Amino acid sequence: MNRVDSADKKVCIDLIKGQIKDSPEFDKDKHIGDADFHRTTGEYYGRHRRV
């Protein structure tokens, strides 16, 4: 279950700890507006989506 709880300032995602640990690193100075980073990150999380 993926959801954002703004009251508790939490993001809940349906991934295991290892998948999060191995996820692409985000650096706002490098990745804001970087279409390639957004594409590869989307691909990473798309591969690990539970159906």
ModelCIF file with pLDDT and N, C-alpha, C, O atoms, coordinates in Angstrom:
data_MODEL
#
_entry.id   MODEL 
#
_entity.id                         1 
_entity.type                       polymer 
_entity.pdbx_number_of_molecules   1 
#
_entity_poly.entity_id                      1 
_entity_poly.type                           'polypeptide(L)' 
_entity_poly.nstd_linkage                   no 
_entity_poly.nstd_monomer                   no 
_entity_poly.pdbx_seq_one_letter_code       MNRVDSADKKVCIDLIKGQIKDSPEFDKDKHIGDADFHRTTGEYYGRHRRV 
_entity_poly.pdbx_seq_one_letter_code_can   MNRVDSADKKVCIDLIKGQIKDSPEFDKDKHIGDADFHRTTGEYYGRHRRV 
_entity_poly.pdbx_strand_id                 A 
#
loop_
_entity_poly_seq.entity_id 
_entity_poly_seq.num 
_entity_poly_seq.mon_id 
_entity_poly_seq.hetero 
1 1  MET n 
1 2  ASN n 
1 3  ARG n 
1 4  VAL n 
1 5  ASP n 
1 6  SER n 
1 7  ALA n 
1 8  ASP n 
1 9  LYS n 
1 10 LYS n 
1 11 VAL n 
1 12 CYS n 
1 13 ILE n 
1 14 ASP n 
1 15 LEU n 
1 16 ILE n 
1 17 LYS n 
1 18 GLY n 
1 19 GLN n 
1 20 ILE n 
1 21 LYS n 
1 22 ASP n 
1 23 SER n 
1 24 PRO n 
1 25 GLU n 
1 26 PHE n 
1 27 ASP n 
1 28 LYS n 
1 29 ASP n 
1 30 LYS n 
1 31 HIS n 
1 32 ILE n 
1 33 GLY n 
1 34 ASP n 
1 35 ALA n 
1 36 ASP n 
1 37 PHE n 
1 38 HIS n 
1 39 ARG n 
1 40 THR n 
1 41 THR n 
1 42 GLY n 
1 43 GLU n 
1 44 TYR n 
1 45 TYR n 
1 46 GLY n 
1 47 ARG n 
1 48 HIS n 
1 49 ARG n 
1 50 ARG n 
1 51 VAL n 
#
_struct_asym.id          A 
_struct_asym.entity_id   1 
#
loop_
_ma_qa_metric.id 
_ma_qa_metric.mode 
_ma_qa_metric.name 
_ma_qa_metric.software_group_id 
_ma_qa_metric.type 
1 global pLDDT . pLDDT 
2 local  pLDDT . pLDDT 
#
_ma_qa_metric_global.metric_id      1 
_ma_qa_metric_global.metric_value   84.55 
_ma_qa_metric_global.model_id       1 
_ma_qa_metric_global.ordinal_id     1 
#
loop_
_ma_qa_metric_local.label_asym_id 
_ma_qa_metric_local.label_comp_id 
_ma_qa_metric_local.label_seq_id 
_ma_qa_metric_local.metric_id 
_ma_qa_metric_local.metric_value 
_ma_qa_metric_local.model_id 
_ma_qa_metric_local.ordinal_id 
A MET 1  2 65.00 1 1  
A ASN 2  2 78.00 1 2  
A ARG 3  2 86.00 1 3  
A VAL 4  2 90.00 1 4  
A ASP 5  2 91.00 1 5  
A SER 6  2 92.00 1 6  
A ALA 7  2 94.00 1 7  
A ASP 8  2 92.00 1 8  
A LYS 9  2 92.00 1 9  
A LYS 10 2 91.00 1 10 
A VAL 11 2 85.00 1 11 
A CYS 12 2 87.00 1 12 
A ILE 13 2 82.00 1 13 
A ASP 14 2 83.00 1 14 
A LEU 15 2 83.00 1 15 
A ILE 16 2 87.00 1 16 
A LYS 17 2 89.00 1 17 
A GLY 18 2 91.00 1 18 
A GLN 19 2 87.00 1 19 
A ILE 20 2 86.00 1 20 
A LYS 21 2 91.00 1 21 
A ASP 22 2 89.00 1 22 
A SER 23 2 87.00 1 23 
A PRO 24 2 86.00 1 24 
A GLU 25 2 87.00 1 25 
A PHE 26 2 86.00 1 26 
A ASP 27 2 89.00 1 27 
A LYS 28 2 86.00 1 28 
A ASP 29 2 89.00 1 29 
A LYS 30 2 88.00 1 30 
A HIS 31 2 90.00 1 31 
A ILE 32 2 91.00 1 32 
A GLY 33 2 89.00 1 33 
A ASP 34 2 91.00 1 34 
A ALA 35 2 91.00 1 35 
A ASP 36 2 91.00 1 36 
A PHE 37 2 90.00 1 37 
A HIS 38 2 88.00 1 38 
A ARG 39 2 89.00 1 39 
A THR 40 2 89.00 1 40 
A THR 41 2 87.00 1 41 
A GLY 42 2 85.00 1 42 
A GLU 43 2 87.00 1 43 
A TYR 44 2 84.00 1 44 
A TYR 45 2 80.00 1 45 
A GLY 46 2 80.00 1 46 
A ARG 47 2 71.00 1 47 
A HIS 48 2 62.00 1 48 
A ARG 49 2 62.00 1 49 
A ARG 50 2 56.00 1 50 
A VAL 51 2 50.00 1 51 
#
loop_
_atom_site.group_PDB 
_atom_site.id 
_atom_site.type_symbol 
_atom_site.label_atom_id 
_atom_site.label_alt_id 
_atom_site.label_comp_id 
_atom_site.label_asym_id 
_atom_site.label_entity_id 
_atom_site.label_seq_id 
_atom_site.pdbx_PDB_ins_code 
_atom_site.Cartn_x 
_atom_site.Cartn_y 
_atom_site.Cartn_z 
_atom_site.occupancy 
_atom_site.B_iso_or_equiv 
_atom_site.pdbx_formal_charge 
_atom_site.auth_seq_id 
_atom_site.auth_comp_id 
_atom_site.auth_asym_id 
_atom_site.auth_atom_id 
_atom_site.pdbx_PDB_model_num 
ATOM 1   N N  . MET A 1 1  ? 0.843  -1.187 0.000   1.00 65.00 ? 1  MET A N  1 
ATOM 2   C CA . MET A 1 1  ? 0.000  0.000  0.000   1.00 65.00 ? 1  MET A CA 1 
ATOM 3   C C  . MET A 1 1  ? 0.880  1.240  0.000   1.00 65.00 ? 1  MET A C  1 
ATOM 4   O O  . MET A 1 1  ? 1.679  1.429  0.917   1.00 65.00 ? 1  MET A O  1 
ATOM 5   N N  . ASN A 1 2  ? 0.751  2.061  -0.984  1.00 78.00 ? 2  ASN A N  1 
ATOM 6   C CA . ASN A 1 2  ? 1.507  3.307  -1.092  1.00 78.00 ? 2  ASN A CA 1 
ATOM 7   C C  . ASN A 1 2  ? 0.602  4.464  -0.700  1.00 78.00 ? 2  ASN A C  1 
ATOM 8   O O  . ASN A 1 2  ? -0.509 4.607  -1.211  1.00 78.00 ? 2  ASN A O  1 
ATOM 9   N N  . ARG A 1 3  ? 1.100  5.288  0.220   1.00 86.00 ? 3  ARG A N  1 
ATOM 10  C CA . ARG A 1 3  ? 0.308  6.460  0.605   1.00 86.00 ? 3  ARG A CA 1 
ATOM 11  C C  . ARG A 1 3  ? 1.204  7.486  1.286   1.00 86.00 ? 3  ARG A C  1 
ATOM 12  O O  . ARG A 1 3  ? 2.283  7.156  1.779   1.00 86.00 ? 3  ARG A O  1 
ATOM 13  N N  . VAL A 1 4  ? 0.748  8.725  1.308   1.00 90.00 ? 4  VAL A N  1 
ATOM 14  C CA . VAL A 1 4  ? 1.428  9.806  2.002   1.00 90.00 ? 4  VAL A CA 1 
ATOM 15  C C  . VAL A 1 4  ? 0.517  10.279 3.116   1.00 90.00 ? 4  VAL A C  1 
ATOM 16  O O  . VAL A 1 4  ? -0.647 10.605 2.885   1.00 90.00 ? 4  VAL A O  1 
ATOM 17  N N  . ASP A 1 5  ? 1.054  10.314 4.326   1.00 91.00 ? 5  ASP A N  1 
ATOM 18  C CA . ASP A 1 5  ? 0.313  10.796 5.488   1.00 91.00 ? 5  ASP A CA 1 
ATOM 19  C C  . ASP A 1 5  ? 0.943  12.124 5.887   1.00 91.00 ? 5  ASP A C  1 
ATOM 20  O O  . ASP A 1 5  ? 1.913  12.163 6.644   1.00 91.00 ? 5  ASP A O  1 
ATOM 21  N N  . SER A 1 6  ? 0.377  13.209 5.368   1.00 92.00 ? 6  SER A N  1 
ATOM 22  C CA . SER A 1 6  ? 0.975  14.520 5.631   1.00 92.00 ? 6  SER A CA 1 
ATOM 23  C C  . SER A 1 6  ? 0.842  14.946 7.091   1.00 92.00 ? 6  SER A C  1 
ATOM 24  O O  . SER A 1 6  ? 1.680  15.698 7.587   1.00 92.00 ? 6  SER A O  1 
ATOM 25  N N  . ALA A 1 7  ? -0.182 14.485 7.779   1.00 94.00 ? 7  ALA A N  1 
ATOM 26  C CA . ALA A 1 7  ? -0.347 14.837 9.191   1.00 94.00 ? 7  ALA A CA 1 
ATOM 27  C C  . ALA A 1 7  ? 0.783  14.255 10.037  1.00 94.00 ? 7  ALA A C  1 
ATOM 28  O O  . ALA A 1 7  ? 1.302  14.925 10.930  1.00 94.00 ? 7  ALA A O  1 
ATOM 29  N N  . ASP A 1 8  ? 1.166  12.998 9.752   1.00 92.00 ? 8  ASP A N  1 
ATOM 30  C CA . ASP A 1 8  ? 2.247  12.349 10.501  1.00 92.00 ? 8  ASP A CA 1 
ATOM 31  C C  . ASP A 1 8  ? 3.598  12.494 9.814   1.00 92.00 ? 8  ASP A C  1 
ATOM 32  O O  . ASP A 1 8  ? 4.611  12.013 10.323  1.00 92.00 ? 8  ASP A O  1 
ATOM 33  N N  . LYS A 1 9  ? 3.616  13.163 8.646   1.00 92.00 ? 9  LYS A N  1 
ATOM 34  C CA . LYS A 1 9  ? 4.841  13.350 7.872   1.00 92.00 ? 9  LYS A CA 1 
ATOM 35  C C  . LYS A 1 9  ? 5.508  12.009 7.559   1.00 92.00 ? 9  LYS A C  1 
ATOM 36  O O  . LYS A 1 9  ? 6.702  11.825 7.794   1.00 92.00 ? 9  LYS A O  1 
ATOM 37  N N  . LYS A 1 10 ? 4.707  11.069 7.018   1.00 91.00 ? 10 LYS A N  1 
ATOM 38  C CA . LYS A 1 10 ? 5.194  9.739  6.669   1.00 91.00 ? 10 LYS A CA 1 
ATOM 39  C C  . LYS A 1 10 ? 4.808  9.394  5.242   1.00 91.00 ? 10 LYS A C  1 
ATOM 40  O O  . LYS A 1 10 ? 3.756  9.797  4.746   1.00 91.00 ? 10 LYS A O  1 
ATOM 41  N N  . VAL A 1 11 ? 5.680  8.641  4.598   1.00 85.00 ? 11 VAL A N  1 
ATOM 42  C CA . VAL A 1 11 ? 5.392  8.087  3.283   1.00 85.00 ? 11 VAL A CA 1 
ATOM 43  C C  . VAL A 1 11 ? 5.448  6.577  3.439   1.00 85.00 ? 11 VAL A C  1 
ATOM 44  O O  . VAL A 1 11 ? 6.471  6.035  3.857   1.00 85.00 ? 11 VAL A O  1 
ATOM 45  N N  . CYS A 1 12 ? 4.368  5.897  3.110   1.00 87.00 ? 12 CYS A N  1 
ATOM 46  C CA . CYS A 1 12 ? 4.294  4.440  3.217   1.00 87.00 ? 12 CYS A CA 1 
ATOM 47  C C  . CYS A 1 12 ? 4.390  3.847  1.815   1.00 87.00 ? 12 CYS A C  1 
ATOM 48  O O  . CYS A 1 12 ? 3.630  4.212  0.918   1.00 87.00 ? 12 CYS A O  1 
ATOM 49  N N  . ILE A 1 13 ? 5.332  2.932  1.644   1.00 82.00 ? 13 ILE A N  1 
ATOM 50  C CA . ILE A 1 13 ? 5.512  2.299  0.342   1.00 82.00 ? 13 ILE A CA 1 
ATOM 51  C C  . ILE A 1 13 ? 5.575  0.789  0.510   1.00 82.00 ? 13 ILE A C  1 
ATOM 52  O O  . ILE A 1 13 ? 5.907  0.280  1.581   1.00 82.00 ? 13 ILE A O  1 
ATOM 53  N N  . ASP A 1 14 ? 5.255  0.090  -0.556  1.00 83.00 ? 14 ASP A N  1 
ATOM 54  C CA . ASP A 1 14 ? 5.188  -1.362 -0.535  1.00 83.00 ? 14 ASP A CA 1 
ATOM 55  C C  . ASP A 1 14 ? 6.486  -1.969 -1.079  1.00 83.00 ? 14 ASP A C  1 
ATOM 56  O O  . ASP A 1 14 ? 6.487  -2.651 -2.104  1.00 83.00 ? 14 ASP A O  1 
ATOM 57  N N  . LEU A 1 15 ? 7.589  -1.706 -0.370  1.00 83.00 ? 15 LEU A N  1 
ATOM 58  C CA . LEU A 1 15 ? 8.891  -2.257 -0.728  1.00 83.00 ? 15 LEU A CA 1 
ATOM 59  C C  . LEU A 1 15 ? 9.541  -2.824 0.528   1.00 83.00 ? 15 LEU A C  1 
ATOM 60  O O  . LEU A 1 15 ? 9.222  -2.424 1.647   1.00 83.00 ? 15 LEU A O  1 
ATOM 61  N N  . ILE A 1 16 ? 10.457 -3.761 0.320   1.00 87.00 ? 16 ILE A N  1 
ATOM 62  C CA . ILE A 1 16 ? 11.193 -4.273 1.474   1.00 87.00 ? 16 ILE A CA 1 
ATOM 63  C C  . ILE A 1 16 ? 12.443 -3.415 1.692   1.00 87.00 ? 16 ILE A C  1 
ATOM 64  O O  . ILE A 1 16 ? 12.861 -2.676 0.801   1.00 87.00 ? 16 ILE A O  1 
ATOM 65  N N  . LYS A 1 17 ? 13.017 -3.519 2.857   1.00 89.00 ? 17 LYS A N  1 
ATOM 66  C CA . LYS A 1 17 ? 14.141 -2.685 3.253   1.00 89.00 ? 17 LYS A CA 1 
ATOM 67  C C  . LYS A 1 17 ? 15.294 -2.734 2.241   1.00 89.00 ? 17 LYS A C  1 
ATOM 68  O O  . LYS A 1 17 ? 15.873 -1.697 1.917   1.00 89.00 ? 17 LYS A O  1 
ATOM 69  N N  . GLY A 1 18 ? 15.627 -3.915 1.746   1.00 91.00 ? 18 GLY A N  1 
ATOM 70  C CA . GLY A 1 18 ? 16.724 -4.054 0.786   1.00 91.00 ? 18 GLY A CA 1 
ATOM 71  C C  . GLY A 1 18 ? 16.468 -3.314 -0.510  1.00 91.00 ? 18 GLY A C  1 
ATOM 72  O O  . GLY A 1 18 ? 17.391 -2.748 -1.095  1.00 91.00 ? 18 GLY A O  1 
ATOM 73  N N  . GLN A 1 19 ? 15.213 -3.312 -0.968  1.00 87.00 ? 19 GLN A N  1 
ATOM 74  C CA . GLN A 1 19 ? 14.871 -2.594 -2.197  1.00 87.00 ? 19 GLN A CA 1 
ATOM 75  C C  . GLN A 1 19 ? 15.038 -1.091 -2.010  1.00 87.00 ? 19 GLN A C  1 
ATOM 76  O O  . GLN A 1 19 ? 15.461 -0.389 -2.928  1.00 87.00 ? 19 GLN A O  1 
ATOM 77  N N  . ILE A 1 20 ? 14.709 -0.607 -0.837  1.00 86.00 ? 20 ILE A N  1 
ATOM 78  C CA . ILE A 1 20 ? 14.872 0.821  -0.555  1.00 86.00 ? 20 ILE A CA 1 
ATOM 79  C C  . ILE A 1 20 ? 16.351 1.152  -0.436  1.00 86.00 ? 20 ILE A C  1 
ATOM 80  O O  . ILE A 1 20 ? 16.811 2.157  -0.977  1.00 86.00 ? 20 ILE A O  1 
ATOM 81  N N  . LYS A 1 21 ? 17.097 0.310  0.271   1.00 91.00 ? 21 LYS A N  1 
ATOM 82  C CA . LYS A 1 21 ? 18.529 0.532  0.457   1.00 91.00 ? 21 LYS A CA 1 
ATOM 83  C C  . LYS A 1 21 ? 19.258 0.563  -0.885  1.00 91.00 ? 21 LYS A C  1 
ATOM 84  O O  . LYS A 1 21 ? 20.187 1.352  -1.061  1.00 91.00 ? 21 LYS A O  1 
ATOM 85  N N  . ASP A 1 22 ? 18.855 -0.278 -1.828  1.00 89.00 ? 22 ASP A N  1 
ATOM 86  C CA . ASP A 1 22 ? 19.497 -0.365 -3.135  1.00 89.00 ? 22 ASP A CA 1 
ATOM 87  C C  . ASP A 1 22 ? 18.949 0.632  -4.153  1.00 89.00 ? 22 ASP A C  1 
ATOM 88  O O  . ASP A 1 22 ? 19.388 0.649  -5.303  1.00 89.00 ? 22 ASP A O  1 
ATOM 89  N N  . SER A 1 23 ? 18.003 1.452  -3.739  1.00 87.00 ? 23 SER A N  1 
ATOM 90  C CA . SER A 1 23 ? 17.370 2.386  -4.671  1.00 87.00 ? 23 SER A CA 1 
ATOM 91  C C  . SER A 1 23 ? 18.337 3.501  -5.081  1.00 87.00 ? 23 SER A C  1 
ATOM 92  O O  . SER A 1 23 ? 19.326 3.755  -4.394  1.00 87.00 ? 23 SER A O  1 
ATOM 93  N N  . PRO A 1 24 ? 18.050 4.151  -6.188  1.00 86.00 ? 24 PRO A N  1 
ATOM 94  C CA . PRO A 1 24 ? 18.926 5.236  -6.662  1.00 86.00 ? 24 PRO A CA 1 
ATOM 95  C C  . PRO A 1 24 ? 19.022 6.368  -5.636  1.00 86.00 ? 24 PRO A C  1 
ATOM 96  O O  . PRO A 1 24 ? 18.023 6.779  -5.046  1.00 86.00 ? 24 PRO A O  1 
ATOM 97  N N  . GLU A 1 25 ? 20.224 6.852  -5.442  1.00 87.00 ? 25 GLU A N  1 
ATOM 98  C CA . GLU A 1 25 ? 20.491 7.970  -4.520  1.00 87.00 ? 25 GLU A CA 1 
ATOM 99  C C  . GLU A 1 25 ? 19.978 9.260  -5.150  1.00 87.00 ? 25 GLU A C  1 
ATOM 100 O O  . GLU A 1 25 ? 20.129 9.460  -6.355  1.00 87.00 ? 25 GLU A O  1 
ATOM 101 N N  . PHE A 1 26 ? 19.379 10.127 -4.359  1.00 86.00 ? 26 PHE A N  1 
ATOM 102 C CA . PHE A 1 26 ? 18.888 11.408 -4.861  1.00 86.00 ? 26 PHE A CA 1 
ATOM 103 C C  . PHE A 1 26 ? 19.763 12.535 -4.339  1.00 86.00 ? 26 PHE A C  1 
ATOM 104 O O  . PHE A 1 26 ? 20.000 12.645 -3.136  1.00 86.00 ? 26 PHE A O  1 
ATOM 105 N N  . ASP A 1 27 ? 20.236 13.362 -5.244  1.00 89.00 ? 27 ASP A N  1 
ATOM 106 C CA . ASP A 1 27 ? 21.012 14.548 -4.908  1.00 89.00 ? 27 ASP A CA 1 
ATOM 107 C C  . ASP A 1 27 ? 20.331 15.721 -5.607  1.00 89.00 ? 27 ASP A C  1 
ATOM 108 O O  . ASP A 1 27 ? 20.396 15.853 -6.829  1.00 89.00 ? 27 ASP A O  1 
ATOM 109 N N  . LYS A 1 28 ? 19.681 16.568 -4.819  1.00 86.00 ? 28 LYS A N  1 
ATOM 110 C CA . LYS A 1 28 ? 18.878 17.628 -5.436  1.00 86.00 ? 28 LYS A CA 1 
ATOM 111 C C  . LYS A 1 28 ? 19.694 18.541 -6.342  1.00 86.00 ? 28 LYS A C  1 
ATOM 112 O O  . LYS A 1 28 ? 19.163 19.063 -7.322  1.00 86.00 ? 28 LYS A O  1 
ATOM 113 N N  . ASP A 1 29 ? 20.968 18.744 -6.039  1.00 89.00 ? 29 ASP A N  1 
ATOM 114 C CA . ASP A 1 29 ? 21.789 19.610 -6.885  1.00 89.00 ? 29 ASP A CA 1 
ATOM 115 C C  . ASP A 1 29 ? 22.075 18.984 -8.246  1.00 89.00 ? 29 ASP A C  1 
ATOM 116 O O  . ASP A 1 29 ? 22.323 19.703 -9.215  1.00 89.00 ? 29 ASP A O  1 
ATOM 117 N N  . LYS A 1 30 ? 22.046 17.669 -8.331  1.00 88.00 ? 30 LYS A N  1 
ATOM 118 C CA . LYS A 1 30 ? 22.307 16.976 -9.589  1.00 88.00 ? 30 LYS A CA 1 
ATOM 119 C C  . LYS A 1 30 ? 21.023 16.548 -10.304 1.00 88.00 ? 30 LYS A C  1 
ATOM 120 O O  . LYS A 1 30 ? 20.977 16.550 -11.534 1.00 88.00 ? 30 LYS A O  1 
ATOM 121 N N  . HIS A 1 31 ? 19.984 16.182 -9.554  1.00 90.00 ? 31 HIS A N  1 
ATOM 122 C CA . HIS A 1 31 ? 18.860 15.459 -10.145 1.00 90.00 ? 31 HIS A CA 1 
ATOM 123 C C  . HIS A 1 31 ? 17.585 16.255 -10.388 1.00 90.00 ? 31 HIS A C  1 
ATOM 124 O O  . HIS A 1 31 ? 16.701 15.774 -11.097 1.00 90.00 ? 31 HIS A O  1 
ATOM 125 N N  . ILE A 1 32 ? 17.457 17.452 -9.828  1.00 91.00 ? 32 ILE A N  1 
ATOM 126 C CA . ILE A 1 32 ? 16.272 18.268 -10.111 1.00 91.00 ? 32 ILE A CA 1 
ATOM 127 C C  . ILE A 1 32 ? 16.277 18.608 -11.600 1.00 91.00 ? 32 ILE A C  1 
ATOM 128 O O  . ILE A 1 32 ? 17.232 19.198 -12.104 1.00 91.00 ? 32 ILE A O  1 
ATOM 129 N N  . GLY A 1 33 ? 15.231 18.241 -12.283 1.00 89.00 ? 33 GLY A N  1 
ATOM 130 C CA . GLY A 1 33 ? 15.114 18.534 -13.706 1.00 89.00 ? 33 GLY A CA 1 
ATOM 131 C C  . GLY A 1 33 ? 15.895 17.593 -14.614 1.00 89.00 ? 33 GLY A C  1 
ATOM 132 O O  . GLY A 1 33 ? 15.940 17.813 -15.824 1.00 89.00 ? 33 GLY A O  1 
ATOM 133 N N  . ASP A 1 34 ? 16.511 16.549 -14.061 1.00 91.00 ? 34 ASP A N  1 
ATOM 134 C CA . ASP A 1 34 ? 17.287 15.584 -14.846 1.00 91.00 ? 34 ASP A CA 1 
ATOM 135 C C  . ASP A 1 34 ? 16.357 14.473 -15.331 1.00 91.00 ? 34 ASP A C  1 
ATOM 136 O O  . ASP A 1 34 ? 16.034 13.552 -14.580 1.00 91.00 ? 34 ASP A O  1 
ATOM 137 N N  . ALA A 1 35 ? 15.935 14.565 -16.572 1.00 91.00 ? 35 ALA A N  1 
ATOM 138 C CA . ALA A 1 35 ? 14.963 13.620 -17.129 1.00 91.00 ? 35 ALA A CA 1 
ATOM 139 C C  . ALA A 1 35 ? 15.480 12.186 -17.094 1.00 91.00 ? 35 ALA A C  1 
ATOM 140 O O  . ALA A 1 35 ? 14.706 11.258 -16.856 1.00 91.00 ? 35 ALA A O  1 
ATOM 141 N N  . ASP A 1 36 ? 16.776 11.993 -17.327 1.00 91.00 ? 36 ASP A N  1 
ATOM 142 C CA . ASP A 1 36 ? 17.339 10.645 -17.305 1.00 91.00 ? 36 ASP A CA 1 
ATOM 143 C C  . ASP A 1 36 ? 17.248 10.036 -15.907 1.00 91.00 ? 36 ASP A C  1 
ATOM 144 O O  . ASP A 1 36 ? 16.913 8.860  -15.766 1.00 91.00 ? 36 ASP A O  1 
ATOM 145 N N  . PHE A 1 37 ? 17.543 10.821 -14.882 1.00 90.00 ? 37 PHE A N  1 
ATOM 146 C CA . PHE A 1 37 ? 17.426 10.329 -13.503 1.00 90.00 ? 37 PHE A CA 1 
ATOM 147 C C  . PHE A 1 37 ? 15.980 9.946  -13.193 1.00 90.00 ? 37 PHE A C  1 
ATOM 148 O O  . PHE A 1 37 ? 15.725 8.898  -12.600 1.00 90.00 ? 37 PHE A O  1 
ATOM 149 N N  . HIS A 1 38 ? 15.047 10.785 -13.589 1.00 88.00 ? 38 HIS A N  1 
ATOM 150 C CA . HIS A 1 38 ? 13.628 10.502 -13.334 1.00 88.00 ? 38 HIS A CA 1 
ATOM 151 C C  . HIS A 1 38 ? 13.194 9.220  -14.058 1.00 88.00 ? 38 HIS A C  1 
ATOM 152 O O  . HIS A 1 38 ? 12.446 8.414  -13.504 1.00 88.00 ? 38 HIS A O  1 
ATOM 153 N N  . ARG A 1 39 ? 13.661 9.041  -15.280 1.00 89.00 ? 39 ARG A N  1 
ATOM 154 C CA . ARG A 1 39 ? 13.316 7.837  -16.048 1.00 89.00 ? 39 ARG A CA 1 
ATOM 155 C C  . ARG A 1 39 ? 13.877 6.586  -15.381 1.00 89.00 ? 39 ARG A C  1 
ATOM 156 O O  . ARG A 1 39 ? 13.156 5.607  -15.188 1.00 89.00 ? 39 ARG A O  1 
ATOM 157 N N  . THR A 1 40 ? 15.173 6.616  -15.026 1.00 89.00 ? 40 THR A N  1 
ATOM 158 C CA . THR A 1 40 ? 15.783 5.415  -14.434 1.00 89.00 ? 40 THR A CA 1 
ATOM 159 C C  . THR A 1 40 ? 15.226 5.129  -13.047 1.00 89.00 ? 40 THR A C  1 
ATOM 160 O O  . THR A 1 40 ? 15.094 3.967  -12.662 1.00 89.00 ? 40 THR A O  1 
ATOM 161 N N  . THR A 1 41 ? 14.900 6.163  -12.298 1.00 87.00 ? 41 THR A N  1 
ATOM 162 C CA . THR A 1 41 ? 14.298 5.949  -10.982 1.00 87.00 ? 41 THR A CA 1 
ATOM 163 C C  . THR A 1 41 ? 12.910 5.336  -11.136 1.00 87.00 ? 41 THR A C  1 
ATOM 164 O O  . THR A 1 41 ? 12.547 4.419  -10.401 1.00 87.00 ? 41 THR A O  1 
ATOM 165 N N  . GLY A 1 42 ? 12.143 5.840  -12.083 1.00 85.00 ? 42 GLY A N  1 
ATOM 166 C CA . GLY A 1 42 ? 10.826 5.270  -12.353 1.00 85.00 ? 42 GLY A CA 1 
ATOM 167 C C  . GLY A 1 42 ? 10.915 3.817  -12.779 1.00 85.00 ? 42 GLY A C  1 
ATOM 168 O O  . GLY A 1 42 ? 10.090 2.993  -12.385 1.00 85.00 ? 42 GLY A O  1 
ATOM 169 N N  . GLU A 1 43 ? 11.923 3.506  -13.590 1.00 87.00 ? 43 GLU A N  1 
ATOM 170 C CA . GLU A 1 43 ? 12.131 2.115  -14.004 1.00 87.00 ? 43 GLU A CA 1 
ATOM 171 C C  . GLU A 1 43 ? 12.489 1.241  -12.811 1.00 87.00 ? 43 GLU A C  1 
ATOM 172 O O  . GLU A 1 43 ? 11.992 0.121  -12.687 1.00 87.00 ? 43 GLU A O  1 
ATOM 173 N N  . TYR A 1 44 ? 13.352 1.749  -11.930 1.00 84.00 ? 44 TYR A N  1 
ATOM 174 C CA . TYR A 1 44 ? 13.755 0.977  -10.745 1.00 84.00 ? 44 TYR A CA 1 
ATOM 175 C C  . TYR A 1 44 ? 12.527 0.629  -9.900  1.00 84.00 ? 44 TYR A C  1 
ATOM 176 O O  . TYR A 1 44 ? 12.312 -0.535 -9.562  1.00 84.00 ? 44 TYR A O  1 
ATOM 177 N N  . TYR A 1 45 ? 11.740 1.623  -9.567  1.00 80.00 ? 45 TYR A N  1 
ATOM 178 C CA . TYR A 1 45 ? 10.578 1.367  -8.713  1.00 80.00 ? 45 TYR A CA 1 
ATOM 179 C C  . TYR A 1 45 ? 9.504  0.592  -9.443  1.00 80.00 ? 45 TYR A C  1 
ATOM 180 O O  . TYR A 1 45 ? 8.762  -0.161 -8.813  1.00 80.00 ? 45 TYR A O  1 
ATOM 181 N N  . GLY A 1 46 ? 9.396  0.750  -10.741 1.00 80.00 ? 46 GLY A N  1 
ATOM 182 C CA . GLY A 1 46 ? 8.443  -0.031 -11.525 1.00 80.00 ? 46 GLY A CA 1 
ATOM 183 C C  . GLY A 1 46 ? 8.776  -1.508 -11.513 1.00 80.00 ? 46 GLY A C  1 
ATOM 184 O O  . GLY A 1 46 ? 7.877  -2.348 -11.495 1.00 80.00 ? 46 GLY A O  1 
ATOM 185 N N  . ARG A 1 47 ? 10.068 -1.835 -11.522 1.00 71.00 ? 47 ARG A N  1 
ATOM 186 C CA . ARG A 1 47 ? 10.495 -3.241 -11.470 1.00 71.00 ? 47 ARG A CA 1 
ATOM 187 C C  . ARG A 1 47 ? 10.129 -3.890 -10.148 1.00 71.00 ? 47 ARG A C  1 
ATOM 188 O O  . ARG A 1 47 ? 9.892  -5.097 -10.097 1.00 71.00 ? 47 ARG A O  1 
ATOM 189 N N  . HIS A 1 48 ? 10.079 -3.107 -9.074  1.00 62.00 ? 48 HIS A N  1 
ATOM 190 C CA . HIS A 1 48 ? 9.861  -3.667 -7.747  1.00 62.00 ? 48 HIS A CA 1 
ATOM 191 C C  . HIS A 1 48 ? 8.432  -3.502 -7.248  1.00 62.00 ? 48 HIS A C  1 
ATOM 192 O O  . HIS A 1 48 ? 8.133  -3.772 -6.085  1.00 62.00 ? 48 HIS A O  1 
ATOM 193 N N  . ARG A 1 49 ? 7.558  -3.059 -8.137  1.00 62.00 ? 49 ARG A N  1 
ATOM 194 C CA . ARG A 1 49 ? 6.162  -2.872 -7.759  1.00 62.00 ? 49 ARG A CA 1 
ATOM 195 C C  . ARG A 1 49 ? 5.509  -4.228 -7.539  1.00 62.00 ? 49 ARG A C  1 
ATOM 196 O O  . ARG A 1 49 ? 5.639  -5.134 -8.362  1.00 62.00 ? 49 ARG A O  1 
ATOM 197 N N  . ARG A 1 50 ? 4.819  -4.354 -6.441  1.00 56.00 ? 50 ARG A N  1 
ATOM 198 C CA . ARG A 1 50 ? 4.061  -5.591 -6.164  1.00 56.00 ? 50 ARG A CA 1 
ATOM 199 C C  . ARG A 1 50 ? 2.679  -5.456 -6.731  1.00 56.00 ? 50 ARG A C  1 
ATOM 200 O O  . ARG A 1 50 ? 2.014  -4.437 -6.542  1.00 56.00 ? 50 ARG A O  1 
ATOM 201 N N  . VAL A 1 51 ? 2.243  -6.483 -7.430  1.00 50.00 ? 51 VAL A N  1 
ATOM 202 C CA . VAL A 1 51 ? 0.897  -6.450 -8.052  1.00 50.00 ? 51 VAL A CA 1 
ATOM 203 C C  . VAL A 1 51 ? -0.036 -7.308 -7.262  1.00 50.00 ? 51 VAL A C  1 
ATOM 204 O O  . VAL A 1 51 ? -1.212 -7.422 -7.608  1.00 50.00 ? 51 VAL A O  1 
#
